[in-house]
Amino acid sequence: MKITIGSWVSGNAVRHPDNVALIDAETGQSLTYRALNERTDQLASSLSNAGVSQGDRVALVTLNSTDMLEVIIAVSKLGAVSVPINFRLTSREIRFILEDSGAVLCFASDVFMPTVTPAAEGLDIKQVVSVPSKMSQQPRDASTYDVFLASGGDGVQSPPAEWNELAMLMYTSGTTGNPKGAMLTNGNLFANSIQSAERTLGVRMDDINLSVAPLFHIGALGIHTLPLLYWAGCTVIAEAFDPETWAAQVEKYRATKTFLVPTMWHTVVASGALDRHDMSSLNIGFSGGAPCPVALIEKLIEHDIPIIEGFGMTETSPVVSFNDAKTAVTKAGTIGRPVMHVEMRVVDASRNDVPVGEVGELALSGPSIISAYWNRPDTNATSFEDGWFFTGDMAKVDEDGYWYIVDRKKDMLITGGENVYPVEVEQMLYRHDAVAEVAVVGTADETWGEVVTAYIVLAGGHTPSDELATRIEEFSREHLASYKIPRRIRFVDELPKTATGKIRKTLLRSEGFA
């Protein structure tokens, strides 16, 4: 059975050699499965010559590129482990991941070499290979990637692949504390690719995926990009995101699928790009990484974008469930129903199931879900039990079998003894025409313990004022119970986010953030 990423490519090079596998969005240069297989065979040989062997970890601090996918495929052919790293991290943060993972070799985009080189200093890393980027505006031969590739021979003999063998270490966002390495196995990634062909998600050989979200993100890599390597489809890879350029690329390449996080969808709508370009080729616009505001879903539907909101995590390869386009409005705010082979439960503090409609912690089980974090025995002991992964997300399920993420367990706030889930308040505030972005947290209060605090980025045409804050509070009063109403409203120019678009609520809770 071909269960590794590398074997998918080598198999498709035989079955579908002339299918286009990858396209550079900016240049239009393409690689067929035959060419991609030949290049990754050679790159696997180069890695072997550099001392990389089965089980070794190879880090990538790279912008999106076809080169990045080549590295991931070649590493797989060796039976080694890819470690994609968020390129927006500081040198200190990158060093933590390099050291924690025990990486033996690193690939870094040329523009990140000044950050990555000192991060790798003194560690057991054999080499840092620079990868060309368009951002640097340097000629391709100014980097060392092609020289490294040319040092290889015709390929290597791939070792026998095991289902539970580690394939990728993908570190969680680390919005609090140090990030954890999710241990994604061959079996996890294989199961995710099989599940991606489910009728509504419908990944097919004739699909063209426009991949523009950062590929160190499991959503960008795992929802369409890796599954299409399995199904012999095509991915167009863009180095960076700009809403106008994205829309033009959808039109140019007749993209059928794309994944964006909600903040990216928001900028697409706000830019007006959907009115200037032909989006008719899209059969799925996938939103994930964070809850998508209902008001934003409605705007995308108005523009005939077949929006699917999915739920998943780094730990789940990633897709767990999705709400398809047919129920995007009638079941707005839900994460839908689970994909095939994934089981979902809602449990109380004792890990007993709770009744339908009640809120509890979400637990998951299935072949696409990891069974451990790298080097985290204490966390493993509390997060994994009897084949179930306890996510830390608070959820509920309705009588129709549709699931809802109420909030992160740690984000729930308690005001005057009442539990408040920020997502509910945020969804309501997004319906106010002055609100472009919002994040709700609990901040300390002597009387109530915590009070509901809303950080708001205003939409164009609105300016901060006490009068506007009062109007927003009155709007909240019409839609929420009194204890859920934001008592503190703070207008900010932008919300602090991770590179994957997740709001860093720990910063918002800190004293004096503005």
N, C-alpha and C positions, 0 to 999 in steps of 0.2 A: 504494500500500500504506500502511495506517495504522500507522506504526511508532512514533509518539510517544505519550507518555502523554496529552497533550492531545487527540490525534486519536482515541484510544480512547473518551474521554468524549463527544466531539462525535458520533462514529459511533453510540454506544449511545443517545444522545439521540434519534436518528432511528429506530433499529431497535427499541429497547426503552425508550421514553421514561418509562414508568410503573414500571419496575423500580426498587426502592429501592437506591441506591448506597451511602449512608453513614448511620449512625445514631450519635447521641451516646449512649453507654452510660448515662450518669448521668441525662440528662433524657428520653431516648427520642425526641428530635426527629430527624426523618429528612429526607433529601434524595433525590429521585428523580434519575434521570440527566438528565431535562429540566431540573430546577431546578439541579442541579449544573453543567450546561453553561452555563446562563444566568449563574449567579453567577461562574463562572470566565472566561467571556467578558468580563464587566464588570471583573473583577479584572485580566485581561490588559491591558485598556484603561487601567486605573489605573496599572499598572506602566509602560506605554508613556508615559503622560503624565508620569510621574515621571522619565523619561529612561532607562528600561531598554530595551535593544534586543537583537537576536539575538546570542548568544554571551556576553552579560554574565552575571556570576555574582550570584545572589541567595541570601543566607545565611538560615538559619532556626535560631534557638535557642529551640525551642518544646517545650512539653509536648505529648503526643498530643492531637489535636483534629481535628474536621472542618475547621476553619480551616486547619490545617497542610496537609492534603491539598489544599484549594482552592489554596493558594499553589503547591504543587508542580505542580498541573495547569495553572494560569494561566501560570507561568513556562515550562512546556513549550509552551504555545500561542504564546508569543512567540519560540520558538526560543532562549530563554535557558537558563541552567544553574542548577539548584538545588544548594545546598550545605548539607545538614543537618548541624548541629553538636551534639555531646554537651553537653547543658545542665548537666551536673555539672562541667564544666571551670571553672577559675579565669578571671578576667578576662584574665590574661596569656596563658593557653593559647588562649582564644577569639580574642584579638587576633592570635596567630600565624596561625591559620587564616584569619581575615578578610584579613590582609595577604598571606598566601601565595596565597590563591585570587584576590585582587584583587576581592573582592565590592564591588558598587556600591550595594547596598541590603540591609537586614537586617530580618527579622521576628523579634521576641522576645516570649515570654510576659511578661505584665506583671510577674510575680514575679521575672523575671530581668533586668529593665531596669537595676537598680542595678549588675549585673555587666557587662551588655553595653554600656551607654552609655559607660563609660570605656574599654572595649576598642576601641570604634569611633572614639574621639576622635583627631583628627589624620589619619585615613585618608580615602581618597577615597570615602566612603560618603555617598550623597545624603540618606538618611533611615533612621532606625530606627523601624519601625512596631510599636507594642505590640499584642499579641494577648491577648484575654481568657482567663482561666483560672479554674477553680473553686477552685484552691489559694489564690488571692489573696483570695477572698470579697468581691471588689469587683463592683459592677454592670458589665454588659457595656459600657455607654457610657463607662466610665472609661478604657477603652483607645481606641486610635486606629484599630483595624483596620476597623471598620464605616465610619468617616468616609473612610478611604483607599479602601475598596471603592466607596463612593458617588461618588467623584470620577471614576469611569470611565464610558465610554459603553457602546454595545451590543457592543463587541468589537473585535478587530483581525484583519487578514488574516494568517493564519499563514504564515510563509515555507516554501518547499519543504524537506522534511525529508530528510536524508541518513542512511544506515545508520551511517556512522562519525562522525557529528556528535556532539559532547559533549552529554550530557543531564543528567548529575549528577556532582558531585564529592563523593565520600563518603570522609571521612578515617578511616584505620585507627585502631585503639584507642590506639596510641602507648604500649604498655606499656614500651617502651624508646625513648628519644629522642623527637624530634618526630614527630607523625603524618604520614603520607603521603596525598596525595589520589589515590584510585583514580578513574581517568577512565572512568566508565560512559557508554557511548554509547547512542544510540537503539537500535541493533542489539542491544547487550548486553541491555538491559531487555526488548526485544521477544522475543528468543530465550528468555530466562528465563520469560516469561509463556507462551510456546508449550509449553516443556518442563514447566511446572507442570500441564498437562492430561494428562500421561502417566498411564496407567491407575491406578497405585498412589497417586500424589499426587492425581490426580483432581479438580482444581479445575474446578467446573462453575457454570453460571449460577444454579442453585438453592442454591448454598452460602451460608452465613452464617458469616463469619469474625469471631471475637472478637479484636481487636488490642489487646493490653495491654502488651506489651514496648515499650520506647522506639522510636519510629519513625525516630529518627536511626540506628538499627541496621539493617543491610541484611537481617538475618533477619526482623525485624518488618515491614519495608517490602516486601521482595522475595519472601518465600515465599508469602504469601497476599494481602496488601493490594493491591499493584500488579497482580498477575495477575487479581484479581477485577474490577478496573476494565476490564481487557481483555475478560474473559469476561462482563461485565454482571451480576456477582454483587454481594453485599452485604457490607460490613464494618462491624461495630460497634466504635467506637473508645472506649476507656477512657483517661482521663487518667493514671491511675496504677494500680499493682498492689497488691492486697491479696488474699491467698488466699481468704478467705471471700467477699469481694465478687466476685472472679473466678468462683468456683463458682456464686454466685447469678446472675451475668450469663449464664453458659453456660445455666443452667436457664431464665431469663427469656426470652432471645432464641432459645432452641433452636439455639445455635451448633453448626455442623457441623465447624468447623476452628478451630484455635488454635495459636499458636506461643509457647513459653516456653523460656527457657534453663534448664539443669539446676538451678541454684540456686532458680529460681522453682518448678519441679516439686517440688523437695525441700520447700519451705515449704508447698506445697499438700498434699502427703502428710502432713507433720508436723502441720498444723493440724487434720486430721480433717475438713476441708470436704467431701471426696469422699463421706463417709458421710452428710452432711446434705443433699446436693443431688442432683438428677437429672442425671446426665451422659450419659444414653442417646442424646442427639442427636449427640454427637461421633462423627464417623467418622474423624477424624485428630487426634491430639494430637502435634504436631511438637516435637521437642527438637533444639536446635542451639546453636551459639555456643561450645560446649565439649563435651568427651566426657561422656556421661551415664553415671554409675556403673551397673554391671550390677545391683547390688542395688536401685537406685532403679527401674530398668526393670521388675524383677520385682514390686516393690510396686505400680507403676502398672497392670501387667497383672492383678494380683490384684483391682484395683478396676475391671476391665473398660475401662480407658482404652486405645484402639487406638493405641498409641504407635509413632511412626516416628522413628528417629534419623537425622538427615541430616548431611551434611558440606558445608560451603561456606565462602566467605570474602567479605569486602567486594569483593575483586577478581573474584569469579565471579558476581555478580548475584543471588542467592548460590548456588543449589543445584547441586551437583556430583554427589552420589550420595545414596542413602538405603537404609536397611534397613527393609523394610516390616514391618507388624505380624505377618505370618505367620511370619517368621523372627526376631522380636525376642528370643526365648529361645534357639532353636537356634543362632543366629548372634549372640548377645549380645556386645557389644563391637566389632562390625564397623560400618563406615559403609556397608555394603551394596555395591551395584553402581552404576555411573555412569548418569546420566540420558541420554536420547537426545541425540545430537550432541556429547556431551562425551567426550573421550578422556583416558585416564589412563595414566601410565607410572611406574615406579620406576627411578631411575637412580643410578649410583655417582658418585664425585667427578669423574669425567671425562665425566659425562653419557651414559654407555652404560647400556643396559638391564641390570638384574640378574635372576637366575633367580627363578622363582616361589618364594615363601616367604622370600626374603632381604629384609633391610631396606635401604632407600635413600631418596633424596629424591623426593618426589612432584612430578611434572610434569603440567601440564594443558593441554589445547587444546580450543577450541570457540568457537562464536559468542557465548556469554554471558560470555566471559572477556576482561578488559581487555587492552590491548596496551601500556599505559604508565601510569606515575604522573605526576602534574602537577609540573612543574619539578624532576624528579629524574633528570637524565641519567645520573649514575653508577649509581644503583640500577637504572635501566632497562637499562643495559648488562649487568648481572649477572643480572637476574631474567627477562628475555625474550630468547628466541633461536629463530629459525626457526619462529615461530608457537606456541611453547611457553612457558608460564609456570612458572617454577621456584619452588615455594611456600615452601621452607624447612621443610616438614613432613616428618618421617620416616615412611615407610609401608611396607606389604608387601601382597601379594595372595596368597590361597590358591588351591588347585587348583580350587575351585568358582567362582572369579571374584569372591569377596568381598574387599573392601578393608579394611585396618586402618590407622588412624593410630596409630603407635607413640609419637610425641611430636614436639614442635617440635625442629628441628635444634639450635637454640640451648639448649634445655632439657636435652638429653642430658648426663649427667654421667659422668665417668670416675673410677673408684675403684680404685686398685691396678692400673691398666691394663685394667680391665674396663668395658665400656660398660653403663650402666644407663639405662633409659627410665622416667622418673618415672610415666607413666600406668599402666604395668603394676603398679607398687608401690601406687599410689593405688587402683586397682580392687580389689586384694586387701584393703587396709586398710578399704575401705568395707564389707566383709563382717563386720567386727568390730562387735558390737552397741554398743560404747561410742563409735563414731566417727560423728559427724554430718556433718562436712566435713573434708577433708584435702587438703594440698598437699605434694608431695615435691620437694625441691631438693637440689642438692649444695652443701655448705659446706666451706670450706677446712680441710685437715688436714695437719699436717706429715708424717705417716707415709704416708697413702694418697693425698695430693693433694687429693681430695675424699671426703667421706663422705655416705652417704644420710641425709638429715635430713627428718623428717616433722613438719609443723605440723598439729596436730589440734584441731578444735573438737569438744568432747564432746557426746554426746547427753544428753537429760534423764535425771536419775537417776544420773549419773556425775560424780565429782569428781576433779580432778587429784591424782595421787600417784605416788610412785616405784614402788609395787606395781603400779598400773595400767599404767604405762609398761613394766614388765617383762613383764606378761601380754600386752601388745600385741606386744612384741618376740618372745615365745615363739610367739604366733599366726603372726607373719610367718615364723618359722623353719620352720613346718609347710608353708608354701606357696611359699616362694621359695628360690632359690639363696642361699648364705651371703653372697655379695658384694652382693646386692640388699636385704638386711635393713636397716631403718633403725637406724643406730647412735646417732642423736640423735633423741629424741622430745620435742617441745615443745608443751605445751598452751596454746592461746590462746583468747581470748573470741570473736574473729572473724578471718577472713582478709581481707587487703586486696584489694579488687576494683575493676575499672573499672565504669562505669555499665552495661555490657552483661553483667556477671556474670563476666568473665574475671579469674582470679586474677593479681595483680601479683607474679609470682615474683621479679622483680628486687628488690623490697623484702624478700622473704623471704631472699634470698641475702645481704642487707646485714648487716653486723656489728650485733649487739645488738637485732635485731628481736624483739619479744615482745608 
